[in-house]
Amino acid sequence: MITIGITGGIGSGKSTASHILGTLGAAVIDADKVGHKIYRPDTPAWREMVETFGEGVLAADRSIDRTKLGPIVFSQPEALHKLNAIMHGKIFAYIQGQIDYMQDTQAARVVVVEAAILLEAGWRALVDQLWVVVAEVDVVIARLMHYKNFTAEQARARIVTQLSNEARIAQADQVLWNNTDLVTLRQGVEAAWNHLS
């Protein structure tokens, strides 16, 4: 079994690349969705989040409201550090358990772990290969303005909190450029898939 980590900055197209790999037969583990499971109401992580950030981050159904939590952690480095301390180890352990299960049951030949923070969180050990999806900053800003209604300033502020393209590329086994369209990205993903041994 081969494990591939897919990472990239906001608006790079990493989720699209993971989806394409799923259509090609890979089993995909989305770290973002794992995070949602881990901080469901009344779980240990949920209790830590509420103790750390207060009940103001809760939605009406008592789940963590990411639209309330996001502005806190992305504007205060110490708050982001606290969030990461709560979540990173728990997400790593959950994903490792999923990979181990698939290995034991031979459930898939290729497992993809999609994680925006794969490198920042120190999760490189989870995967055999690291694939990085990259788009130029101006392209990302335009996407965020179009799809998420960000202002250009909001988009730049989010981008500068992340690893640079250069830092990700320096650690990549495979670089998938996504400056143009879906067809071009799919061609790049399929070419990389066809070279898996």
DODRENKOL-83549 format. One record per residue (C-alpha): residue number from 1; z, x, y. Coordinates in steps of 0.02 Angstrom, whole numbers. Each point is the difference from the previous one (the first is absolute). Layout:
[NUM,[Z,X,Y]]
...
// end
This chain:
[1,[0,0,0]]
[2,[-43,60,175]]
[3,[104,-49,151]]
[4,[-84,2,171]]
[5,[92,-14,164]]
[6,[-97,-86,139]]
[7,[64,30,175]]
[8,[-61,1,178]]
[9,[51,-54,172]]
[10,[5,-175,70]]
[11,[-174,-75,9]]
[12,[-77,135,-109]]
[13,[-52,-118,-140]]
[14,[117,60,-137]]
[15,[34,-179,-60]]
[16,[-186,-32,-10]]
[17,[-25,160,-100]]
[18,[141,-51,-118]]
[19,[-78,-172,-22]]
[20,[-167,81,-44]]
[21,[87,109,-130]]
[22,[80,-157,-71]]
[23,[-172,-79,-22]]
[24,[-53,158,-92]]
[25,[141,-21,-126]]
[26,[150,91,73]]
[27,[174,-77,-1]]
[28,[60,-1,181]]
[29,[180,14,57]]
[30,[20,-42,185]]
[31,[155,86,70]]
[32,[7,-125,142]]
[33,[14,-144,-123]]
[34,[131,96,-98]]
[35,[100,17,161]]
[36,[-7,-189,23]]
[37,[70,-26,-176]]
[38,[138,126,27]]
[39,[67,-81,158]]
[40,[-5,-182,-54]]
[41,[155,-98,56]]
[42,[165,55,-77]]
[43,[-68,157,-83]]
[44,[93,163,32]]
[45,[-138,60,119]]
[46,[4,-166,95]]
[47,[188,14,24]]
[48,[-19,178,64]]
[49,[-137,-55,120]]
[50,[107,-141,71]]
[51,[153,114,15]]
[52,[-106,132,89]]
[53,[-111,-105,114]]
[54,[96,-163,16]]
[55,[-44,-180,-40]]
[56,[-124,1,144]]
[57,[-131,70,-120]]
[58,[10,-151,-114]]
[59,[-127,-142,-9]]
[60,[53,-181,-19]]
[61,[-7,17,-191]]
[62,[117,152,8]]
[63,[-139,122,-47]]
[64,[-26,156,105]]
[65,[-120,-46,139]]
[66,[-112,152,21]]
[67,[-61,-61,169]]
[68,[180,17,61]]
[69,[40,161,-93]]
[70,[-163,90,46]]
[71,[29,14,188]]
[72,[175,68,-32]]
[73,[-47,137,-121]]
[74,[-163,51,84]]
[75,[82,21,171]]
[76,[158,89,-57]]
[77,[-17,155,-111]]
[78,[181,-14,-58]]
[79,[-28,-180,-55]]
[80,[-155,51,-97]]
[81,[100,139,-83]]
[82,[132,-127,-54]]
[83,[-132,-117,-70]]
[84,[-81,141,-97]]
[85,[169,55,-70]]
[86,[28,-176,-67]]
[87,[-173,-29,-72]]
[88,[-89,160,-54]]
[89,[104,44,-153]]
[90,[2,-179,-63]]
[91,[-189,-19,17]]
[92,[-30,168,-85]]
[93,[109,-50,-149]]
[94,[-85,-170,-17]]
[95,[-175,75,5]]
[96,[47,137,-123]]
[97,[64,-135,-118]]
[98,[-164,-94,13]]
[99,[-101,158,-35]]
[100,[111,43,-149]]
[101,[-22,-175,-70]]
[102,[-189,9,16]]
[103,[0,172,-81]]
[104,[108,-61,-146]]
[105,[-102,-158,-28]]
[106,[-168,83,36]]
[107,[-30,-145,119]]
[108,[-126,94,107]]
[109,[-104,159,0]]
[110,[17,20,188]]
[111,[149,-54,105]]
[112,[-16,-1,190]]
[113,[153,10,112]]
[114,[-45,-60,175]]
[115,[127,61,128]]
[116,[-21,30,185]]
[117,[151,115,-2]]
[118,[-33,86,-166]]
[119,[9,173,78]]
[120,[133,-36,131]]
[121,[116,-75,-130]]
[122,[-20,148,-119]]
[123,[-81,-104,-138]]
[124,[-140,123,-43]]
[125,[83,33,-168]]
[126,[-41,-179,-53]]
[127,[-186,35,-12]]
[128,[-121,123,-81]]
[129,[-128,-9,140]]
[130,[13,-40,184]]
[131,[-144,-95,81]]
[132,[5,-16,188]]
[133,[-97,-133,95]]
[134,[-42,59,175]]
[135,[-77,-76,155]]
[136,[-21,74,173]]
[137,[135,-50,125]]
[138,[-122,-95,111]]
[139,[-60,-101,-150]]
[140,[179,-41,-50]]
[141,[44,-55,177]]
[142,[-151,-116,4]]
[143,[49,-74,-170]]
[144,[180,-29,53]]
[145,[-56,-84,160]]
[146,[-122,-110,-94]]
[147,[97,-46,-157]]
[148,[181,8,58]]
[149,[-19,-42,184]]
[150,[82,164,51]]
[151,[-30,69,172]]
[152,[-74,175,5]]
[153,[171,65,53]]
[154,[88,-87,-145]]
[155,[-126,71,-121]]
[156,[21,178,66]]
[157,[190,-18,-5]]
[158,[-6,-49,-183]]
[159,[-122,139,-44]]
[160,[104,138,79]]
[161,[152,-47,-107]]
[162,[-100,44,-157]]
[163,[-62,158,-80]]
[164,[-164,62,73]]
[165,[-163,-12,-95]]
[166,[0,190,-10]]
[167,[173,6,-79]]
[168,[-51,-126,-133]]
[169,[-167,83,-34]]
[170,[87,168,-26]]
[171,[90,-74,-151]]
[172,[-142,-106,-69]]
[173,[-91,20,-165]]
[174,[-130,-125,61]]
[175,[-43,-53,178]]
[176,[-83,-169,28]]
[177,[-72,-19,174]]
[178,[-4,-178,64]]
[179,[-76,3,174]]
[180,[-142,-122,-33]]
[181,[-10,-148,-119]]
[182,[61,-69,-165]]
[183,[-158,49,-93]]
[184,[22,183,47]]
[185,[184,-1,-48]]
[186,[-39,-82,-167]]
[187,[-132,133,-36]]
[188,[128,137,36]]
[189,[133,-80,-110]]
[190,[-122,-30,-143]]
[191,[-62,181,9]]
[192,[179,65,-9]]
[193,[38,-121,-143]]
[194,[-151,59,-99]]
[195,[62,180,12]]
[196,[169,-39,-77]]
[197,[21,95,-163]]
// end
